[in-house]
């Protein structure tokens, strides 16, 4: 009984994953290209960066990077709380 | 590890590697707007050297590393990041007010393929520097505090 349930679950999951893998759009051709084209066409002139990724990360989506840096800051504070008992000078 | 660290050869090679590793990390940070990389990657490269220093020089010397300057520089770098973002508040938060302005990092970049000019990018190189310093100090602080606290036997 349990073996049958296991086999059916595995078969259903496998077929679902296989269906998803087949139905994904082809690589390099996203269905919506408006935002990518905007960054590629205007990124250099608006931000002056040759690296489009940097212009997105630090300019267009700067708040995301700010929160990311804040997460690192919070991680350091957590490490200090756990391990910093005998650390002097802080 | 008995507190003395690795052999003399490893320690000498660590001293010799200090300059190339730090220069490469700074290069990755400073050229973040031209080449792959940026503040996060370059800061991690520079923090790698702190780990190498601790492993090769052992507990006795590494315990004397002061965490105070790293803590101060981490906080100041995060404040500088927010401050640069706030400087462009007359347009929006995180507006690139230095791009194409002719001021610091304000050269106009030609569209398409170009050799890459260091003086372009507006506020992006400054933010890369701030994030690089923040990541370097933060990772070094984690390494220093965990290295100092662990391995004693009494509070591990």
gemmi code that builds the backbone of each chain (N, CA, C; Angstrom):
import gemmi

chains = {
    "A": [
        ("UNK", (0.826, -1.205, 0.000), (0.000, 0.000, 0.000), (0.863, 1.258, 0.000)),
        ("UNK", (1.787, 1.306, 0.977), (2.669, 2.490, 1.051), (3.545, 2.591, -0.184)),
        ("UNK", (3.971, 1.418, -0.678), (4.810, 1.443, -1.885), (4.032, 1.986, -3.071)),
        ("UNK", (2.741, 1.599, -3.158), (1.919, 2.099, -4.257), (1.741, 3.596, -4.187)),
        ("UNK", (1.478, 4.116, -2.970), (1.319, 5.565, -2.805), (2.600, 6.286, -3.196)),
        ("UNK", (3.718, 5.721, -2.747), (5.012, 6.331, -3.084), (5.212, 6.379, -4.592)),
        ("UNK", (4.908, 5.266, -5.250), (5.127, 5.206, -6.701), (4.230, 6.193, -7.427)),
        ("UNK", (2.960, 6.282, -6.982), (2.043, 7.207, -7.659), (2.489, 8.650, -7.450)),
        ("UNK", (2.885, 8.988, -6.215), (3.340, 10.353, -5.940), (4.563, 10.693, -6.766)),
        ("UNK", (5.485, 9.727, -6.831), (6.708, 9.970, -7.603), (6.388, 10.175, -9.074)),
        ("UNK", (5.472, 9.342, -9.592), (5.128, 9.453, -11.014), (4.465, 10.787, -11.302)),
        ("UNK", (3.553, 11.217, -10.408), (2.857, 12.496, -10.640), (3.844, 13.647, -10.595)),
        ("UNK", (4.723, 13.647, -9.567), (5.697, 14.737, -9.454), (6.631, 14.752, -10.653)),
        ("UNK", (7.073, 13.553, -11.057), (7.999, 13.492, -12.192), (7.350, 14.029, -13.455)),
        ("UNK", (6.082, 13.640, -13.670), (5.417, 14.123, -14.887), (5.192, 15.630, -14.816)),
        ("UNK", (4.892, 16.150, -13.623), (4.707, 17.599, -13.496), (5.996, 18.346, -13.797)),
        ("UNK", (7.095, 17.871, -13.215), (8.377, 18.539, -13.472), (8.764, 18.438, -14.933)),
        ("UNK", (8.484, 17.249, -15.529), (8.826, 17.079, -16.938), (8.003, 18.018, -17.809)),
        ("UNK", (6.714, 18.158, -17.469), (5.856, 19.073, -18.224), (6.372, 20.503, -18.120)),
        ("UNK", (6.777, 20.909, -16.897), (7.308, 22.262, -16.715), (8.578, 22.465, -17.515)),
        ("UNK", (9.461, 21.444, -17.495), (10.728, 21.586, -18.214), (10.507, 21.690, -19.708)),
        ("UNK", (9.500, 20.993, -20.210), (9.253, 21.038, -21.653), (8.605, 22.357, -22.047)),
        ("UNK", (7.706, 22.848, -21.187), (6.911, 24.010, -21.585), (7.585, 25.339, -21.279)),
        ("UNK", (8.820, 25.319, -20.732), (9.528, 26.578, -20.489), (9.888, 27.211, -21.819)),
        ("UNK", (9.811, 28.540, -21.860), (10.140, 29.223, -23.120), (11.621, 29.043, -23.432)),
        ("UNK", (12.011, 29.106, -24.709), (13.401, 28.824, -25.077), (14.371, 29.816, -24.471)),
        ("UNK", (15.596, 29.355, -24.281), (16.610, 30.157, -23.602), (16.967, 31.379, -24.430)),
        ("UNK", (17.060, 32.542, -23.777), (17.454, 33.761, -24.467), (16.328, 34.472, -25.176)),
        ("UNK", (15.117, 33.917, -25.139), (13.985, 34.588, -25.785), (12.840, 34.721, -24.792)),
        ("UNK", (12.904, 35.672, -23.884), (11.843, 35.811, -22.889), (10.553, 36.296, -23.536)),
        ("UNK", (9.408, 35.955, -22.948), (8.138, 36.385, -23.545), (7.944, 37.901, -23.477)),
        ("UNK", (8.443, 38.531, -22.420), (8.308, 39.984, -22.307), (9.687, 40.607, -22.412)),
        ("UNK", (9.955, 41.432, -23.407), (11.287, 42.006, -23.590), (11.312, 43.509, -23.378)),
        ("UNK", (10.207, 44.095, -22.953), (10.166, 45.556, -22.861), (11.174, 46.122, -21.894)),
        ("UNK", (11.234, 45.541, -20.680), (12.125, 46.095, -19.668), (13.587, 45.834, -20.014)),
        ("UNK", (13.898, 44.641, -20.530), (15.282, 44.347, -20.917), (15.746, 45.311, -21.994)),
        ("UNK", (14.895, 45.516, -23.000), (15.286, 46.422, -24.085), (15.496, 47.838, -23.569)),
        ("UNK", (14.663, 48.255, -22.611), (14.838, 49.604, -22.066), (16.197, 49.737, -21.384)),
        ("UNK", (16.554, 48.736, -20.562), (17.850, 48.803, -19.862), (18.999, 48.778, -20.858)),
        ("UNK", (18.906, 47.913, -21.873), (20.022, 47.779, -22.812), (20.166, 49.038, -23.657)),
        ("UNK", (19.045, 49.630, -24.056), (19.115, 50.790, -24.950), (19.450, 52.073, -24.193)),
        ("UNK", (18.945, 52.234, -22.970), (19.104, 53.512, -22.275), (20.056, 53.465, -21.091)),
        ("UNK", (20.500, 52.267, -20.677), (21.303, 52.173, -19.465), (22.609, 52.926, -19.566)),
        ("UNK", (23.289, 52.779, -20.713), (24.592, 53.434, -20.852), (24.455, 54.954, -20.823)),
        ("UNK", (23.445, 55.463, -21.498), (23.353, 56.923, -21.587), (22.785, 57.519, -20.293)),
        ("UNK", (21.934, 56.780, -19.593), (21.322, 57.361, -18.400), (22.219, 57.263, -17.176)),
        ("UNK", (22.956, 56.142, -17.029), (23.775, 55.969, -15.842), (25.261, 56.059, -16.122)),
        ("UNK", (25.681, 55.979, -17.389), (27.093, 56.058, -17.698), (27.871, 54.800, -17.407)),
        ("UNK", (27.195, 53.691, -17.135), (27.885, 52.443, -16.832), (27.934, 51.570, -18.067)),
        ("UNK", (29.117, 51.050, -18.380), (29.187, 50.046, -19.434), (28.544, 48.744, -18.985)),
        ("UNK", (28.630, 48.455, -17.690), (28.121, 47.200, -17.152), (26.639, 47.391, -16.822)),
        ("UNK", (25.787, 46.790, -17.647), (24.352, 46.997, -17.473), (23.885, 46.403, -16.140)),
        ("UNK", (24.526, 45.298, -15.730), (24.132, 44.683, -14.463), (24.371, 45.649, -13.314)),
        ("UNK", (25.533, 46.327, -13.330), (25.807, 47.287, -12.266), (24.828, 48.450, -12.308)),
        ("UNK", (24.471, 48.892, -13.517), (23.540, 50.011, -13.583), (22.170, 49.617, -13.046)),
        ("UNK", (21.792, 48.356, -13.228), (20.516, 47.912, -12.649), (20.642, 47.768, -11.141)),
        ("UNK", (21.741, 47.145, -10.692), (21.859, 46.811, -9.274), (22.036, 48.061, -8.423)),
        ("UNK", (22.826, 49.038, -8.916), (23.132, 50.188, -8.070), (22.329, 51.429, -8.417)),
        ("UNK", (21.608, 51.430, -9.542), (20.865, 52.628, -9.893), (19.368, 52.364, -10.009)),
        ("UNK", (18.992, 51.513, -10.962), (17.554, 51.300, -11.170), (16.931, 50.556, -9.994)),
        ("UNK", (17.667, 49.596, -9.435), (17.140, 48.824, -8.304), (18.008, 49.044, -7.077)),
        ("UNK", (18.309, 50.297, -6.773), (19.240, 50.582, -5.691), (18.726, 50.185, -4.331)),
        ("UNK", (17.411, 50.276, -4.142), (16.865, 49.965, -2.817), (17.079, 48.497, -2.491)),
        ("UNK", (17.029, 47.647, -3.513), (17.306, 46.229, -3.309), (18.712, 46.027, -2.762)),
        ("UNK", (19.682, 46.744, -3.341), (21.059, 46.631, -2.867), (21.207, 47.178, -1.459)),
        ("UNK", (20.455, 48.237, -1.169), (20.514, 48.806, 0.187), (20.032, 47.797, 1.218)),
        ("UNK", (18.922, 47.127, 0.914), (18.418, 46.128, 1.858), (19.396, 44.959, 1.963)),
        ("UNK", (20.037, 44.631, 0.832), (21.007, 43.538, 0.852), (22.171, 43.866, 1.793)),
        ("UNK", (22.673, 45.110, 1.691), (23.754, 45.525, 2.587), (23.278, 45.559, 4.031)),
        ("UNK", (22.019, 45.938, 4.240), (21.493, 45.954, 5.601), (21.373, 44.548, 6.165)),
        ("UNK", (21.081, 43.583, 5.285), (21.021, 42.185, 5.734), (22.396, 41.725, 6.208)),
        ("UNK", (23.446, 42.112, 5.476), (24.803, 41.753, 5.907), (25.123, 42.395, 7.252)),
        ("UNK", (24.704, 43.647, 7.408), (24.921, 44.347, 8.674), (24.210, 43.609, 9.820)),
        ("UNK", (22.972, 43.178, 9.562), (22.231, 42.451, 10.589), (22.893, 41.117, 10.899)),
        ("UNK", (23.472, 40.468, 9.866), (24.157, 39.203, 10.103), (25.367, 39.400, 11.008)),
        ("UNK", (26.107, 40.510, 10.782), (27.261, 40.795, 11.630), (26.808, 41.046, 13.068)),
        ("UNK", (25.682, 41.760, 13.218), (25.177, 41.999, 14.581), (24.780, 40.700, 15.254)),
        ("UNK", (24.188, 39.762, 14.491), (23.830, 38.478, 15.066), (25.043, 37.682, 15.491)),
        ("UNK", (26.094, 37.719, 14.681), (27.333, 37.017, 15.045), (27.915, 37.621, 16.312)),
        ("UNK", (27.850, 38.945, 16.427), (28.354, 39.578, 17.643), (27.541, 39.150, 18.853)),
        ("UNK", (26.218, 39.023, 18.673), (25.391, 38.626, 19.812), (25.707, 37.214, 20.265)),
        ("UNK", (25.994, 36.320, 19.307), (26.202, 34.918, 19.673), (27.633, 34.691, 20.144)),
        ("UNK", (28.616, 35.219, 19.398), (30.009, 34.871, 19.649), (30.788, 35.969, 20.363)),
        ("UNK", (30.217, 37.152, 20.531), (31.022, 38.284, 20.973), (31.044, 38.497, 22.461)),
        ("UNK", (31.009, 37.420, 23.240), (30.944, 37.609, 24.690), (32.247, 38.179, 25.238)),
        ("UNK", (33.360, 37.619, 24.764), (34.644, 38.038, 25.341), (35.422, 38.940, 24.384)),
        ("UNK", (34.705, 39.621, 23.491), (35.374, 40.547, 22.595), (35.424, 41.912, 23.261)),
        ("UNK", (36.619, 42.402, 23.465), (36.718, 43.736, 24.050), (36.978, 44.756, 22.949)),
        ("UNK", (36.640, 45.964, 23.236), (36.907, 47.027, 22.288), (35.825, 47.201, 21.242)),
        ("UNK", (34.559, 47.007, 21.594), (33.484, 47.265, 20.626), (32.322, 47.898, 21.314)),
    ],
    "B": [
        ("UNK", (46.026, 22.849, 15.251), (46.700, 24.149, 15.360), (46.983, 24.447, 16.836)),
        ("UNK", (48.222, 24.689, 17.166), (48.589, 24.904, 18.562), (48.794, 26.378, 18.871)),
        ("UNK", (48.212, 27.248, 18.098), (48.355, 28.667, 18.374), (49.521, 29.310, 17.678)),
        ("UNK", (50.422, 28.483, 17.129), (51.604, 29.052, 16.475), (51.375, 29.299, 14.988)),
        ("UNK", (50.335, 28.678, 14.414), (50.092, 28.863, 12.996), (50.877, 27.911, 12.142)),
        ("UNK", (50.928, 28.224, 10.866), (51.578, 27.334, 9.917), (53.080, 27.589, 9.897)),
        ("UNK", (53.761, 26.914, 8.981), (55.218, 26.996, 8.939), (55.669, 28.341, 8.392)),
        ("UNK", (56.972, 28.541, 8.451), (57.546, 29.813, 7.999), (57.294, 30.052, 6.511)),
        ("UNK", (57.284, 28.960, 5.729), (57.064, 29.096, 4.284), (55.670, 29.643, 4.025)),
        ("UNK", (54.675, 29.057, 4.706), (53.298, 29.497, 4.479), (53.123, 30.948, 4.913)),
        ("UNK", (53.776, 31.305, 6.036), (53.632, 32.685, 6.510), (54.286, 33.674, 5.549)),
        ("UNK", (55.449, 33.296, 4.987), (56.096, 34.193, 4.032), (55.271, 34.345, 2.765)),
        ("UNK", (54.699, 33.231, 2.294), (53.872, 33.313, 1.084), (52.639, 34.163, 1.347)),
        ("UNK", (52.090, 34.078, 2.569), (50.952, 34.933, 2.909), (51.336, 36.400, 2.840)),
        ("UNK", (52.506, 36.734, 3.372), (52.959, 38.128, 3.304), (53.143, 38.575, 1.873)),
        ("UNK", (53.656, 37.666, 1.035), (53.860, 38.061, -0.361), (52.540, 38.206, -1.085)),
        ("UNK", (51.536, 37.393, -0.705), (50.253, 37.449, -1.403), (49.395, 38.627, -0.972)),
        ("UNK", (49.779, 39.305, 0.102), (48.889, 40.337, 0.636), (48.649, 41.440, -0.377)),
        ("UNK", (49.723, 41.884, -1.035), (49.566, 42.988, -1.987), (48.748, 42.581, -3.212)),
        ("UNK", (49.064, 41.459, -3.897), (48.226, 41.102, -5.053), (46.762, 40.887, -4.713)),
        ("UNK", (46.478, 40.231, -3.600), (45.076, 39.963, -3.262), (44.328, 41.261, -3.015)),
        ("UNK", (44.929, 42.167, -2.238), (44.248, 43.421, -1.946), (44.092, 44.271, -3.205)),
        ("UNK", (45.131, 44.290, -4.051), (45.047, 45.092, -5.288), (43.975, 44.528, -6.210)),
        ("UNK", (43.897, 43.193, -6.282), (42.864, 42.615, -7.139), (41.471, 42.922, -6.603)),
        ("UNK", (41.314, 42.860, -5.271), (40.013, 43.202, -4.695), (39.633, 44.646, -4.973)),
        ("UNK", (40.595, 45.550, -4.809), (40.313, 46.957, -5.091), (40.003, 47.178, -6.562)),
        ("UNK", (40.710, 46.424, -7.437), (40.432, 46.542, -8.872), (39.007, 46.110, -9.187)),
        ("UNK", (38.580, 44.998, -8.591), (37.217, 44.524, -8.853), (36.202, 45.548, -8.361)),
        ("UNK", (36.492, 46.177, -7.191), (35.551, 47.158, -6.664), (35.523, 48.406, -7.547)),
        ("UNK", (36.693, 48.915, -7.907), (36.759, 50.195, -8.615), (36.274, 50.083, -10.051)),
        ("UNK", (36.416, 48.905, -10.676), (35.966, 48.740, -12.050), (34.603, 48.068, -12.106)),
        ("UNK", (33.811, 48.198, -11.043), (32.513, 47.535, -11.015), (31.565, 48.030, -12.071)),
        ("UNK", (31.736, 49.292, -12.518), (30.831, 49.804, -13.539), (31.316, 49.522, -14.951)),
        ("UNK", (32.486, 48.868, -15.081), (32.996, 48.559, -16.413), (33.074, 47.063, -16.680)),
        ("UNK", (33.464, 46.290, -15.693), (33.688, 44.855, -15.873), (32.814, 44.081, -14.890)),
        ("UNK", (32.648, 42.783, -15.101), (31.913, 41.983, -14.111), (32.554, 42.082, -12.736)),
        ("UNK", (31.717, 42.080, -11.735), (32.219, 42.250, -10.375), (31.446, 43.355, -9.698)),
        ("UNK", (32.110, 44.065, -8.817), (31.454, 45.138, -8.092), (31.767, 45.072, -6.616)),
        ("UNK", (30.982, 45.795, -5.844), (31.285, 45.925, -4.429), (31.234, 44.618, -3.672)),
        ("UNK", (30.209, 43.825, -3.919), (30.063, 42.588, -3.154), (31.207, 41.623, -3.459)),
        ("UNK", (31.481, 41.421, -4.761), (32.521, 40.462, -5.130), (33.897, 40.940, -4.670)),
        ("UNK", (34.195, 42.232, -4.880), (35.509, 42.736, -4.491), (35.713, 42.732, -2.991)),
        ("UNK", (34.669, 43.068, -2.243), (34.786, 43.022, -0.792), (35.026, 41.613, -0.288)),
        ("UNK", (34.373, 40.643, -0.926), (34.604, 39.257, -0.527), (36.029, 38.819, -0.844)),
        ("UNK", (36.565, 39.293, -1.977), (37.959, 38.959, -2.319), (38.895, 39.519, -1.264)),
        ("UNK", (38.656, 40.761, -0.837), (39.555, 41.353, 0.160), (39.408, 40.675, 1.516)),
        ("UNK", (38.177, 40.260, 1.863), (37.998, 39.579, 3.148), (38.645, 38.199, 3.139)),
        ("UNK", (38.810, 37.623, 1.950), (39.495, 36.331, 1.864), (40.900, 36.418, 2.424)),
        ("UNK", (41.542, 37.579, 2.232), (42.906, 37.695, 2.737), (42.940, 37.662, 4.266)),
        ("UNK", (41.910, 38.221, 4.914), (41.870, 38.160, 6.377), (41.798, 36.702, 6.838)),
        ("UNK", (40.991, 35.906, 6.133), (40.905, 34.487, 6.478), (42.243, 33.795, 6.285)),
        ("UNK", (42.906, 34.110, 5.173), (44.220, 33.501, 4.917), (45.217, 33.907, 5.992)),
        ("UNK", (45.177, 35.164, 6.394), (46.077, 35.649, 7.454), (45.855, 34.880, 8.748)),
        ("UNK", (44.576, 34.703, 9.122), (44.287, 34.005, 10.376), (44.729, 32.558, 10.326)),
        ("UNK", (44.480, 31.899, 9.190), (44.833, 30.483, 9.100), (46.344, 30.309, 9.165)),
        ("UNK", (47.092, 31.200, 8.495), (48.524, 30.967, 8.417), (49.262, 31.475, 9.651)),
        ("UNK", (48.764, 32.516, 10.303), (49.502, 33.057, 11.435), (49.042, 32.522, 12.780)),
        ("UNK", (47.916, 31.807, 12.798), (47.560, 31.125, 14.019), (46.855, 31.988, 15.035)),
        ("UNK", (46.529, 31.349, 16.149), (45.649, 31.976, 17.120), (46.334, 33.098, 17.889)),
        ("UNK", (47.627, 32.922, 18.200), (48.276, 33.882, 19.086), (48.317, 35.273, 18.481)),
        ("UNK", (48.600, 35.351, 17.178), (48.677, 36.656, 16.526), (47.288, 37.129, 16.118)),
        ("UNK", (46.446, 36.198, 15.641), (45.144, 36.613, 15.134), (44.236, 37.128, 16.236)),
        ("UNK", (44.463, 36.677, 17.475), (43.630, 37.162, 18.564), (43.852, 38.641, 18.839)),
        ("UNK", (44.996, 39.154, 18.416), (45.272, 40.566, 18.675), (44.666, 41.479, 17.627)),
        ("UNK", (44.042, 40.901, 16.590), (43.353, 41.746, 15.602), (42.210, 42.479, 16.291)),
        ("UNK", (42.200, 43.803, 16.154), (41.183, 44.600, 16.829), (39.940, 44.682, 15.947)),
        ("UNK", (38.802, 44.450, 16.550), (37.571, 44.508, 15.764), (36.988, 45.912, 15.717)),
        ("UNK", (37.540, 46.841, 16.492), (36.978, 48.189, 16.533), (37.003, 48.930, 15.209)),
        ("UNK", (38.171, 49.035, 14.549), (38.204, 49.763, 13.270), (37.304, 49.145, 12.206)),
        ("UNK", (37.239, 47.801, 12.166), (36.347, 47.171, 11.187), (34.897, 47.536, 11.471)),
        ("UNK", (34.537, 47.556, 12.764), (33.157, 47.889, 13.119), (32.820, 49.316, 12.702)),
        ("UNK", (33.758, 50.238, 12.985), (33.521, 51.641, 12.630), (33.414, 51.801, 11.122)),
        ("UNK", (34.335, 51.156, 10.366), (34.319, 51.342, 8.916), (33.093, 50.701, 8.292)),
        ("UNK", (32.603, 49.612, 8.886), (31.394, 49.008, 8.337), (30.193, 49.935, 8.499)),
        ("UNK", (30.080, 50.507, 9.699), (28.945, 51.399, 9.928), (29.050, 52.641, 9.051)),
        ("UNK", (30.277, 53.190, 8.943), (30.441, 54.400, 8.128), (30.167, 54.115, 6.656)),
        ("UNK", (30.551, 52.916, 6.173), (30.311, 52.605, 4.766), (28.828, 52.486, 4.478)),
        ("UNK", (28.090, 51.858, 5.393), (26.645, 51.755, 5.165), (25.999, 53.130, 5.225)),
        ("UNK", (26.474, 53.975, 6.154), (25.936, 55.339, 6.222), (26.267, 56.118, 4.962)),
        ("UNK", (27.472, 55.914, 4.415), (27.845, 56.606, 3.183), (26.977, 56.151, 2.029)),
        ("UNK", (26.659, 54.861, 1.994), (25.779, 54.343, 0.935), (24.414, 55.022, 0.985)),
        ("UNK", (23.826, 55.074, 2.177), (22.521, 55.731, 2.298), (22.646, 57.221, 2.005)),
        ("UNK", (23.781, 57.824, 2.430), (23.958, 59.254, 2.222), (24.076, 59.617, 0.756)),
        ("UNK", (24.834, 58.809, -0.023), (24.936, 59.069, -1.465), (23.575, 58.906, -2.118)),
        ("UNK", (22.818, 57.916, -1.647), (21.473, 57.751, -2.210), (20.592, 58.945, -1.868)),
        ("UNK", (20.770, 59.492, -0.664), (19.931, 60.616, -0.243), (20.331, 61.904, -0.940)),
        ("UNK", (21.583, 62.000, -1.444), (22.015, 63.238, -2.091), (21.216, 63.515, -3.356)),
        ("UNK", (20.682, 62.483, -3.978), (19.889, 62.704, -5.180), (18.411, 62.803, -4.905)),
        ("UNK", (18.057, 63.208, -3.695), (16.645, 63.158, -3.293), (15.813, 64.196, -4.031)),
        ("UNK", (16.468, 65.190, -4.660), (15.640, 66.182, -5.353), (14.975, 65.602, -6.598)),
        ("UNK", (15.478, 64.478, -7.109), (14.748, 63.777, -8.172), (13.988, 62.606, -7.559)),
        ("UNK", (14.751, 61.586, -7.172), (14.178, 60.491, -6.391), (15.269, 59.974, -5.470)),
        ("UNK", (14.903, 59.107, -4.550), (15.877, 58.340, -3.801), (16.651, 57.471, -4.794)),
        ("UNK", (17.983, 57.399, -4.669), (18.854, 56.628, -5.570), (18.867, 57.196, -6.985)),
        ("UNK", (18.647, 58.491, -7.182), (18.795, 59.025, -8.526), (20.268, 59.316, -8.792)),
        ("UNK", (20.680, 59.053, -10.020), (22.095, 59.172, -10.387), (22.373, 60.607, -10.810)),
        ("UNK", (22.649, 61.475, -9.821), (22.761, 62.898, -10.144), (24.126, 63.259, -10.702)),
        ("UNK", (25.124, 62.360, -10.630), (26.463, 62.668, -11.126), (26.690, 62.215, -12.558)),
        ("UNK", (25.805, 61.382, -13.107), (26.031, 60.846, -14.449), (25.902, 61.948, -15.493)),
        ("UNK", (26.850, 61.978, -16.436), (26.863, 62.934, -17.540), (26.878, 64.378, -17.064)),
        ("UNK", (27.385, 64.633, -15.847), (27.382, 65.989, -15.336), (28.726, 66.671, -15.508)),
        ("UNK", (29.768, 65.928, -15.884), (31.087, 66.520, -16.017), (31.838, 66.640, -14.718)),
        ("UNK", (31.211, 66.308, -13.595), (31.881, 66.366, -12.300), (32.589, 65.033, -12.057)),
        ("UNK", (32.717, 64.665, -10.793), (33.376, 63.406, -10.429), (32.660, 62.229, -11.083)),
        ("UNK", (33.404, 61.377, -11.801), (32.850, 60.208, -12.494), (31.722, 60.623, -13.428)),
        ("UNK", (31.774, 61.815, -13.981), (30.638, 62.311, -14.750), (30.864, 62.390, -16.242)),
        ("UNK", (31.851, 61.636, -16.773), (32.063, 61.682, -18.216), (30.901, 61.013, -18.940)),
        ("UNK", (30.663, 61.476, -20.155), (29.615, 60.855, -20.966), (30.194, 59.655, -21.690)),
        ("UNK", (29.494, 58.539, -21.600), (29.991, 57.311, -22.200), (29.370, 57.155, -23.587)),
        ("UNK", (30.176, 56.808, -24.617), (29.597, 56.593, -25.941), (28.757, 55.329, -25.965)),
        ("UNK", (27.684, 55.385, -26.740), (26.774, 54.242, -26.778), (27.428, 53.071, -27.522)),
        ("UNK", (27.145, 51.889, -27.069), (27.635, 50.684, -27.723), (28.976, 50.234, -27.166)),
        ("UNK", (29.724, 49.498, -27.980), (30.998, 48.955, -27.535), (32.032, 50.062, -27.457)),
        ("UNK", (32.703, 50.172, -26.318), (33.774, 51.146, -26.159), (34.820, 50.550, -25.236)),
        ("UNK", (36.037, 51.132, -25.235), (37.104, 50.539, -24.421), (36.828, 50.611, -22.928)),
        ("UNK", (35.946, 51.473, -22.459), (35.669, 51.553, -21.038), (36.485, 52.641, -20.383)),
        ("UNK", (35.833, 53.646, -19.881), (36.519, 54.781, -19.261), (36.209, 54.795, -17.771)),
        ("UNK", (37.263, 54.974, -16.962), (37.086, 54.872, -15.513), (36.251, 56.022, -14.979)),
        ("UNK", (36.287, 57.181, -15.635), (35.602, 58.347, -15.096), (34.135, 58.421, -15.432)),
        ("UNK", (33.508, 57.308, -15.781), (32.085, 57.327, -16.080), (31.309, 56.673, -14.946)),
        ("UNK", (30.013, 56.732, -15.034), (29.208, 55.962, -14.087), (28.472, 56.775, -13.049)),
        ("UNK", (28.806, 58.054, -12.871), (28.073, 58.850, -11.897), (28.297, 58.379, -10.475)),
        ("UNK", (27.215, 58.125, -9.746), (27.359, 57.721, -8.351), (27.643, 56.229, -8.222)),
        ("UNK", (27.575, 55.482, -9.331), (27.741, 54.031, -9.220), (29.110, 53.614, -8.690)),
        ("UNK", (30.237, 54.209, -9.144), (31.521, 53.838, -8.540), (31.622, 54.186, -7.061)),
        ("UNK", (31.015, 55.313, -6.671), (31.051, 55.672, -5.249), (30.267, 54.657, -4.424)),
        ("UNK", (29.104, 54.240, -4.934), (28.324, 53.241, -4.205), (29.045, 51.901, -4.193)),
        ("UNK", (29.745, 51.576, -5.297), (30.542, 50.350, -5.305), (31.611, 50.389, -4.232)),
        ("UNK", (32.273, 51.548, -4.088), (33.294, 51.680, -3.049), (32.685, 51.494, -1.671)),
        ("UNK", (31.530, 52.120, -1.433), (30.904, 52.013, -0.113), (30.506, 50.578, 0.184)),
        ("UNK", (29.889, 49.919, -0.797), (29.466, 48.539, -0.569), (30.675, 47.623, -0.422)),
        ("UNK", (31.738, 47.888, -1.201), (32.944, 47.074, -1.067), (33.558, 47.181, 0.309)),
        ("UNK", (33.631, 48.400, 0.831), (34.166, 48.583, 2.183), (33.266, 47.925, 3.218)),
        ("UNK", (31.959, 48.005, 2.988), (31.018, 47.430, 3.952), (31.133, 45.906, 3.963)),
        ("UNK", (31.220, 45.301, 2.778), (31.305, 43.839, 2.716), (32.643, 43.366, 3.280)),
        ("UNK", (33.729, 44.071, 2.929), (35.042, 43.693, 3.455), (35.054, 43.758, 4.980)),
        ("UNK", (34.564, 44.860, 5.545), (34.575, 44.997, 6.995), (33.628, 44.009, 7.659)),
        ("UNK", (32.452, 43.791, 7.047), (31.498, 42.885, 7.671), (31.993, 41.458, 7.701)),
        ("UNK", (32.519, 40.978, 6.573), (33.014, 39.598, 6.543), (34.231, 39.442, 7.451)),
        ("UNK", (35.101, 40.475, 7.486), (36.261, 40.397, 8.374), (35.829, 40.378, 9.834)),
        ("UNK", (34.783, 41.150, 10.162), (34.288, 41.152, 11.543), (33.755, 39.777, 11.919)),
        ("UNK", (32.984, 39.163, 11.011), (32.466, 37.824, 11.303), (33.618, 36.858, 11.545)),
        ("UNK", (34.647, 36.915, 10.668), (35.790, 36.024, 10.813), (36.506, 36.268, 12.136)),
        ("UNK", (36.752, 37.557, 12.466), (37.514, 37.880, 13.666), (36.774, 37.403, 14.910)),
        ("UNK", (35.473, 37.717, 14.991), (34.726, 37.386, 16.204), (34.591, 35.883, 16.366)),
        ("UNK", (34.295, 35.176, 15.268), (34.141, 33.732, 15.394), (35.477, 33.064, 15.682)),
        ("UNK", (36.560, 33.578, 15.079), (37.866, 32.983, 15.321), (38.293, 33.195, 16.768)),
        ("UNK", (37.976, 34.368, 17.316), (38.405, 34.672, 18.678), (37.599, 33.892, 19.700)),
        ("UNK", (36.317, 33.683, 19.367), (35.466, 33.036, 20.344), (35.615, 31.512, 20.320)),
        ("UNK", (35.867, 30.933, 19.147), (35.851, 29.483, 19.054), (37.191, 28.862, 19.384)),
        ("UNK", (37.171, 27.557, 19.659), (38.380, 26.796, 19.808), (39.050, 26.892, 21.149)),
        ("UNK", (38.452, 27.578, 22.114), (39.071, 27.675, 23.436), (38.896, 26.376, 24.216)),
        ("UNK", (37.724, 25.779, 24.063), (37.417, 24.621, 24.871), (36.488, 24.965, 26.013)),
        ("UNK", (36.519, 26.223, 26.494), (35.666, 26.575, 27.616), (34.341, 27.177, 27.154)),
        ("UNK", (34.345, 27.830, 26.001), (33.077, 28.417, 25.557), (32.751, 28.043, 24.129)),
        ("UNK", (33.245, 26.921, 23.666), (32.975, 26.530, 22.292), (31.559, 25.933, 22.166)),
    ],
}
model = gemmi.Model(1)
for chain_id, residues in chains.items():
    chain = gemmi.Chain(chain_id)
    for i, (resn, *xyz) in enumerate(residues, 1):
        res = gemmi.Residue()
        res.name, res.seqid = resn, gemmi.SeqId(i, " ")
        for name, pos in zip(("N", "CA", "C"), xyz):
            atom = gemmi.Atom()
            atom.name, atom.element = name, gemmi.Element(name[0])
            atom.pos, atom.b_iso = gemmi.Position(*pos), 0.0
            res.add_atom(atom)
        chain.add_residue(res)
    model.add_chain(chain)
structure = gemmi.Structure()
structure.add_model(model)
structure.setup_entities()
